[in-house]
């Protein structure tokens, strides 16, 4: 009885390669690019960056923002085929510090795109964009330094003060708003304490169209700023402060685009449904 030891050795190496490939397939693959300064004050991805980045399901893309003179990054995500979006945005400062993390979900990533601003604290940072959805649910994304009015939106929404409220830790608030509001800006911030909250866009009773869950080590420097596209009527915002009672947050809103829809609540800005 004779054995072909060379064949056995080759088979062992091939098996090891297969196992390594399978292990890599289960982990997130990663790509890196350099951040740019936007050419638009809006959310058109073709104006935000030279190229739109396609992120397949279960993969990530990291963008390096190294300009210390700038402090605000805008991020947009859309589905190329009306599929759901399930993603994460993480701000990396240094090798092992993540001061800001945002989990995003959208029922239809084309009709309800992800649109957010992130403060960089004036540091050189990396922003991780992770598609946590299924392999067959890719997303298109663009990220860049915000400019003009959009860059000043965080300060502007506080100064303009169309509406705001104070939400204690553990509390839930709900705000229905007019069908005339086509786009709504919101800001959640603290006086420097941690920010841990969830916000949902509802259409009808408990029909969640979009959902965000945020953690920020400082809700002042890295506050949560979102832009909701709100087509149709019957829309409302539900806010949950997930922190304990001693960590309240300030919630601000303003209508950034209005149309001619049926006026459900008699005005453009949201109104409190209950406290």
N, C-alpha and C positions, 0 to 999 in steps of 0.2 A: 504493500500500500504506500503510495507516494503522495506528498503534499506539495503544492505550489506555494511556497512561502512568499514569493513576490506578489502573487495575486492576493493572498491574504492581507499583506501589508497595504496594498493599494485599496482593498475593500475597507480596511479600518480607517484609512485617511479619508476616503470618500464619505463614510458614515459620519465621521467627525465634522466634515464640512457641511453635511446636511443638517446635523444637529445645531451647528453654529448659525447657519442661515435661518433655521426655524426660530431660534431664540431671538435673532435680530428682528425678524418679522413681527414678533410680539411686542417689541419696544418701539418708542417713537423715533422715527428718523428726523434729522434736523438739518436745516440750511440756514445760512447767515448772509445778511446783506447790510449795506450802510444806509443810514437814514438821510432823508433829503428835507429841504424846506418846501412846503406846499406852495403852489401857484394859484390857489383859490381860497376864498373865505367860506366856501360851501363844502359839500360832501361828495362832489363828483370825483370818483377815484382816478379818472384820467388826468385831472388837474392836481391831485394830491401828490402823485409820485410818477416818475418816468415810466414805470411798468407796474401792472397789476399782478400781484403775487397770488398764484393758485396753490392752496394748501389742501392736499388730499386728506381723507379721513385717517385719524390715528397718526398724523405727522405734525411737526411743528416747524415754525420759521422764526429765526431770531434776527432782530434789526438793531444795529448799534447806533445810538444817538450820542455823539461825542461833543457837541457844541455846548459849552458851559454858559454861554451868553443867552441861551434860549431855555424856556422853562415849561413849555406846553407841547405835548404831542397829541395829534389827532389820529384816530384809528377808525377805519370803516371796514365792515365785512358784509358781503352779500352772497347769496346762493346763485350760481349760474343757471340753475334749473328749477327754481321754486321749491327746493327741498328745505327741510328744517336745518337750522344751525345749532350746533352745540359746541361751544368753544371756551377757551380760557385766555385771559390776557394777564401776564405777569411782568412786573417791573423788577429787574435785577439790578442791584447796586452792590458792586464788588462780587467776590467769588461765591458768597454763601448767604446773602441777605436779600430777602424779598419783601420790601416794605408795602407792596400793593399787589393785590390779586383780585381779579374780576372774572366770575363765571357767567357766561352768557348763553341764553337759549332763545330761539325764535321759531315759531311755528312754521313760518314761511320766510326764508331768508332773503327773498327778493322784495316782497311786499312790506316786510318789517325788518329792514336791515339793522345791523349793529353799528352804532355811531357814538363815539365817546371821546372825551379829552382826558389826558393823564398829565399830572404835574411831575416833572423830573427832579425837583428840588434843586435845580441849577447844577446838577452833577452830570458826568458822563455815565450813561446807563445803557443797559440792553433791555429791549422789550421782546418778550416771548409771546408769540401768537400760536396757540395750540388748537388744532382741530380735534376735539375729543369725540366727534361723531363717528358714525359708521364709515367703513372704507369707501362706500359708494356715495357718500355725501360730501363732496368737495366744497370749498368756499373760496371766493375771490376776496382779496384784502389789499388795502393800501394803508400806509402809515407814514407820517411826516410831521415836521415841526409846523404848528399852526401859525397863521399870520393874521394881521389886521383885526377886524371886529371879532373874529372867531377866537383869536388868542386872548382877547380881553373879555370873553363871555363869562368866565367864572366871576370876575369882579363886577361885570356889568349886570348880571342877574341879581346880585346882592344890592347894588346901588339902585337899580330900577325898581326892584321890590314890587313886582306885580302881585306877588303872593308869597307868603312864607308861614311856617308854623314850627313849633318846638315839639319834638317827639321824644318822650322819655324812653329809657331802655325797657325792652319787652313790650312796648305799645305797638298797636296797629292802627293805621289811618287809611282812609279811602277818599278819593277825590274824583268824582265824575266831572266831565267837562263838555263843552259845547261841540256839536258836530262841525261848527265853523272852524275849529282848530285843526289845521292840516299837519302841523308840526309843533311839538312841545319840547321845550328845554327844561331840564330839572337839574338841581344841584343839591347834594347832601354833603354836609360838612360838620365838623365839630370845632371846639375851641383849642384843639391840639391833642385831645385824647384819641384813643383808637376809634375807628369807624367800622362797624360790623352790621350790615343791613341787607335786606332784600327788597327789591322793587319790581312790581309786575304791571304790565299793560293788559287790561281786561277789556273784552268786548262782549257785553251782555253779562249775565250772572255767572261769575266764576269761570269764564272762558278765557284762559290765559293765552295771549298772543306772544308776549315777550316776557322774559324773566332775567333779572340780574341779581347776583349775590356778590357783595364786595367785602373785602377786608383791607383796611389801611391802618398802618401803625400810627399815623397822624392824619386825622380827618381834616386838618387845616391845610397842610402842605400838599397832601395827596388826597384831595376830596374826590367825590364821585360826581362827574358831569356827564349827562346822557342827553341824546336827542332822539325823541320818538317820532317816527312817522305815524300819523293817526288817521288813516282813511276811514270814511264812513261815520256812522253815528253810534251812540251807545257805548262810547269808550270811557274808561276810568283808570285811575292809577291807584294801586294799593301798595303801601309802604309798611314794612315791618322792621323795627329796630331790634336786631338779634342780640345786641349787647345787653349786659345786665343793667339794672335800674340806674346805677351811678354814672352811666355813659350815655347821656342824651345826644341828640343830633338836631341840627337845623336843616329844614327842608324848604327849598325855594323852587318856584316854577314861573315860567312865562311862555306865552304863545309866540313862536318865532315865525310861523306862517299861518295865515287864516284864509279861508275860502268863503263860499256862499252856501254852505250846507244848512240844513234845518237847525235852527237854534234851539237845542234841547233845554239848556239851563238859563237862557236869556242873557248870556254873556260869553266872551271869548275865554276868559281865564277859568281854571277849575274852581269849584266850590266845594266846601266841606260837606260830606254826606253825614258822617257821624264822627264823634271824638271818643 
